[in-house]
Amino acid sequence: ATNFPIPIGLASSWNEGLLTEIYNHVAEEVRARGGQHVLAPVVDLTRDPRWGRTEETMGEDPFLVSRLAVAQVKAYQGEGAYLGKNKVAATLKHFGVHGQSEGGLNVAPSNIDERTAREIFFKPFQAAITEGKVMSVMATYNEIWGLPAHMNAYLLKDILRKEWGFNGLLVSDYFAVNDLSTLHKITPSVDEAGLLAFKAGVDLETPDPGGFRDLKQFVTSGKITMAELDSAVARVLIAKFRLGLFDDPYVDAAKADTIVGSLQKRAVAYKAATESMVLLKNEDNFLPLDPTKVKTIAFIGPNADKCLLGGYSSKPRFCISPLQAMQEKYGKDIKVLYAEGVKITDKNNWFADTINLADAAANAAKIREAVAVARQADVVVLFVGGNESVSREGWAPNHLGDLPTLELLNGQQELIREIVALGKPTCAFINSGPPLS
């Protein structure tokens, strides 16, 4: 698929039109490959950037996120009752408060009062429902106002449906129904967790039936009425009818191959990248560098020769590192040197459960090598920050992803000090999901 910048980067464009263009293309690619329902956009407001999912959000401002959320939903779905073959059902997530939990931890309680929730955190959800007419909403993992969101009827029924008039599909987050039992300890029974979630308003459990597997017993016993069951089933069927799945559910594989990752879409991705980058400082107009005046340049840092795409990203058709790009475009005219400087983690794998910081002694040797390389250059470009293993969704006790600090990790500060001490003209590119201090 075409790889567009991460949402926190796209939000830095402040460009509703750009997001409309991007998500028109995303919807077309998803639908061409047989998808009809996307679990996006993330419209949580990040108020604690230690949270590992910061990169998936569009920042901290309720107005900006609201406008970009509406643009995304309309691009995904279109604005008609029935969706075209190039459109998909969108899902707002994660309803509740997911961007300011205790300690910045992914599933910790969100101790936010109702007034603050309504005036700040709920604004993007409300806008995307009332203006964007989103088809689906996902509840958050977290506890809010003393109850986990997935069993909070006041949140899911009274506010979402009765106050805001949402009549679409309410879906669970992955394994969040089970979490009512296993994480929140509300009940020892996963079946009972399913009953609590269903009664609170959850229509569809993802990714697979857990608590909803045996709902039939509660219909038989009368704890779930046929009217409640019919309402949930109707919302699922209405979504499918609106998507045309009962009329034409098939895709053309050959056509999909011409759409996904096409030159047209890659051009939009390039434009989006140029608008997403943020120039933090440019003293004395150091940038852009003049290629006619630079004879030797050193690319130094743990991210100089990596193609970092962010979590939940698959590999696009073409993926190139900054070093490779520099060598490809200017290698004939400029001598390009490289040193890793430090290694951040023992592996860069978003899916790996156990991640450790790389060996400190080995990094000390790498810093000495980088200094030796930098001495040979006219200009040094540092590539520092994080990677997909450092900050990510911490979805389980054995798969952590939230940060304890916003400092550059594992020798990067020392690397920067040593390089800057050489007195060479130096600039830095920071590749990171969350902001770093």
N, C-alpha and C positions, 0 to 999 in steps of 0.2 A: 504494500500500500504506500501511497505518498505519505511522507513524514513531514508534518508541519511542526512549527515550534510548540513547545509546551505551553499550556494555558497562562502561566504566570508571565511568560514572555509575550504572548499575544496581547495580554492586557496592557502591557507597556506600550503598545502601539496606540492606544486610546482611539481605535478606529473601528466603529461599528460596521462600516461598509466592508472593511477587510475581513472581519469575522463572518459577515454574511457570505462573502465570496468563498472563503475557505470552507465553511460548513455546508455550502451547496455542493462543493466537490466531495467532501467527506461522505455526505449522504449518498451521493451517486455511487461512490466506490463501494460503500457498505452494501447497498441494495443490489448492485451488480454481482456481488459475490454471495448473495443469498441471505444476507442479514436484513431484518426488518425493524428491530427494536434495539436502540443503543442505550447503554447505561451512561449517559452523558446528557447535558453538561454538569460538571461540578460547580455549584454556585455557593459553596460554603465561603464564608469570610474568614480569612486567616488572621487571627489576632495573637497567635503564639507561633512564630516561625520555626520553633524547634520541631513542630509537628512534621512528620515525615512526608505528609501528602501536600505540603505547601505548594510544590511545583504543579500539582493538578488543579490548583485554584486560580482565580483571577485577582487575588490580592485581598486587601483589607477594607476597601471603600465601598459602602453599600450602594451608592449611586452608580459608580462605574460598573460594578459587577451586575447590577440590575439591567443597565442598558445593554451590556454585552451578552447577558443571559437571554434577553428577549431576542436579540439579533440571532443568536445561535439556534434557539428553538424554532424561530420562523424559517431559518435556512434548512434545518433538519427536516421539518415537517411540511413546509409550505403553509398556506393559509386557508386551504379548503377543507371541507368536512371529510372528503376522501383523498387519500394521499396518492400522488403519482408514483410511477415505477422507479423514479429516481429520488424518492423521499423515504424517510424512516421515522418511527415513533421515537421521540426524545424522552429522557428521564432526568428530572431534576434530582440532584443528590448533594448532600445527605440531610434530609429534612429533620430539623431539631437544631442543635448547635454542635457542629463538628470541628470548628476552627479555633476554639479556645477551651479545650478540655484541661483538666488538672495536669500540670507538668508538661503540657504539650503532647501527652500520650494519646495514641490513636483511639483507644476504647475507654479511656478514663471518664469519670463523670464530668459533665459540663455544668458547673455551678454558676449559672447565669440567671438573673432574675427575669421575670416575664416582660417587664417594661423594656429592658435592654434587648432582650431577644426580639421583641416586636419592632423596636425602633431601629435596630441595626441588623441582626443576623437573619431575620425573616424577610427583609425587604426584597432581595433578589428572587426568592421563591414566590412571593406574592406577585411581583411584577411579571414573572414568566408564566404564572397561572392566569392572571387576569388579562394581560396584554398578549402573551405569546400563545395562550391556549394549549399548554403542554399536555401531552397525552398520558404521561406517567410520572410518578414521584416515588423516590426511594427514601425510606426512613433511615435515620442515623443509628450507628451502634450505641451511641452514648446514652447515659442517663440524663434526663432533664426534669427539673422540678420534682425530684424524688422517685421518678419511675423511668425505666428504660424506654426509649422512644418507641420500640416495637410493641409495647403493650400500653402505650399512653393514649387512651381514647380522647382525652381533652386536646392533645396535640393533633392527632390524626383525624378525628371526626369533627370535633367542635370548631377548631380553628381552620383546618385544611378544607374540610368539605362544607361545613355549615356557614362559616364566616366568609370564606373566599370563593365558595361555589365550585370547588374542584370536583369534577365528576368522572375523572379518568381512573387509571389503574394505579393502585398503590402496591409497590413491590418491596420485598425485604432486601436488605443487604445480604451478602453471601454469609450463610450460616448464622445470621443474626437471630433467627427464631430459636435455634438450638441454644444460642448464647443466653437466652433468658433463663435457661437451666444451668448451663455449664459455666458461664462467666458471671452473670448477675445473681445467680443462686436464688432466684425467685421461687422456683419449684424444683424438686428433684426429678420430675418427669418431663422428658422431651415432648411427649404427647400433650401434656398439660400446657407446656410452653406454646405449642401450636394453637391450642384453644385460646390462650390469652392474646396471642398476636392476631388471630382471626377476629376475635370479638372486638379488638381495638381498631380494626379496620384494614389490616393487611390482606390483600386479595391474592397475592402470588408469592410463593416462597422461592428464593434462588439460593444456590444454583440448582439444587436438587431437593426433592421432598425430604424433610427431616421431621420437624414438628407437625407438618401438614400431612404426613404420610397416612396417618390413621384418623383423619378428621371424621370419617364416616361414623365412628363410635359415638361422637358427640352429637351428630345429627340424629342417630338412633335413640340416644338417651334424652334428646330434647334440649341439650345445652346450646346447640346451634339450630336455629329455626330454618325451615325451608326458605322462608323469605330472605334471610341473611345469606344463605347459600346461593339462592337465585341471583341476588344482587351482585355478589362477587363474580359468579360465572358470567353474568351479563356483561360486566365491565371487560372481562377477558375477550368475550366474543365480539363486542363492539369494536375493540381495538383491532381484532383480526379482520372484521368486515371493512373497517376504514382503510386498512392496508391492502385490501383486495385479495387476501390470501385464500378466500373460498372461490375466487374467480380465476386468478392467474398467479399461482404460487411459484412458478418456475423461472429460472434465469438462463441466459444464453452465455455459456462458458467462454465461447470465442469472443463475444462482444465484451465480456468482463475483462479479458486480457488486454483489450485495446484501451479500456478506460482506466484501469488501476495502474497508478504510477506513470501515467502518460506524460509526454513532454509539456503539455498545457498545464497540467496540475503541478508538475515540478517547477514550472515558471512562477506559479502562484506561491508555492512554498518558498522559493528564493526571495520573492518580494516580501513575504511575511517575515522571513528571517531578517531582512534589512530593516524592517520597521520594529522588530521586537528587541533588537540589541539596544542597550542603554550605554551611552558614553558618560561615565561617572566623573571623570576628570581629564582635562587636556591642557596642561600648563604650557604656556608659550606656543600653543598650536603645534605640539609635538607630532600629532597625527593629523592627516595621513602621512605615512612615510613616502619619500620620493624615491621610486625604484631606480632612478638614474644616478642617485647619490650614494646608495647603499651597495657596497661591494660584497660584504659578508654579514650574514644575519644568523643569530642563534635562537632557535626555538627551544626553550627549556621549561620543563615542568611535567608533572604527572599526567597532564591532559593534552600535551602537545601532539602526541601520536595516537590519540584515541578518538573514535567516532562515538561521542556520547549523545544519546537520544532521549534519555529520561526513562522513568519507570512506565510500565504498561505499553512500551513501544516495541514493535517487532522491527526487524531489519528491512529497510526499503530496498528497492532494486539496486540502488547505488549508494554507497556509504564511504566517505572519505574523511581522513583526519586532517586537522589544520596543517600538519607537517607535509602530508602527501599533497595537499592542495597547493601549498607554497612551492614545493619542488616541481609540481606539474606545470604551474603557471610561470614561475620565475627562475626555475633551476638552471636554465641555460645562461642567464645573465647575472644571477646572484648566487654566491656560494652559500648554501644553506647548511648550517650545523645543527646538531641536536644532542640533547642530553635529558634523560628522564628526571634528574634532580632528586626526586623522592618517589617512592611508591606509596600510595595512600592506604590501600587495603590489600589483604592477601589474595583476594579475587574480586573481579568486578562483574558480579552476576546478581541481577535484581532478584532472581528466583531462589538463590542459595539461602539456606536457613542460617548457617553459622558464618559470620563475617568477622575477621580479626584485622586489627591494624597491622600493616606490614612491619617487618623487623627494623627496629630503630638503628641497630649497628650497621645493617646493610644500607639504610638510608644515609647515614653519616658518610659512608664511602661514596654514595651516589652524589651527594652534595659537593664533595671535593672534585669529583669528575666534572660536574656541571660548571663549577668555577673555572676549571681549566679550559673547558670549551668556551665559556663566555669571554675569557680573556682574548680569544682569537677574533672576536666579532666586532663589527662597527656598531651594531645595534642588537639589543637583546629583547626578545619578547617572551615573557613568562606566561605559562598556561597553568593556572592553579584553580582551586575550588574544591569540588566534590566529585562524586561519581554515583552511578545508580545503586551502589551498595551502601553508601554512606547515609543517604536520606531517602527513605522509601516507606511504603505502607507497612507498618508493623502489625501484621494480621494475626500473629500468634505468639505465645511466650517463647517459642523457639525460632521465631522469625521477626526480630526486632528491626525498627527502622526510624524511630524518633531520636532526635539529637539531644544530648545533655548540654551542648554549648553551640554557639554560632561562630566560634573561632575556627580558623583554618587548621586542619588536623594533620598530625603526624609529620612534623618536620618542615612543613611548608613555610611557616614564618621564618625559620632559620634559613631556609633556602633563599627566600626573598632578601633577607638582611645581607647574606653573603654576596649575592649577585649585585645588589645595589651598592655595596661597599666598594665594588670595583670602579665605580664612577663612570661606567659605560651608559650611553643613552638607553634607557630601559622603559618599557611599557608592559602592561599586564592585561591578560584576558582571563576573566573569571567565569568559569563554567559551573553553575550551581543551580539546584532547584530552589532552596531557600536563600534569603539574603544572608550574607556573612559579614562579621565584624572585622 
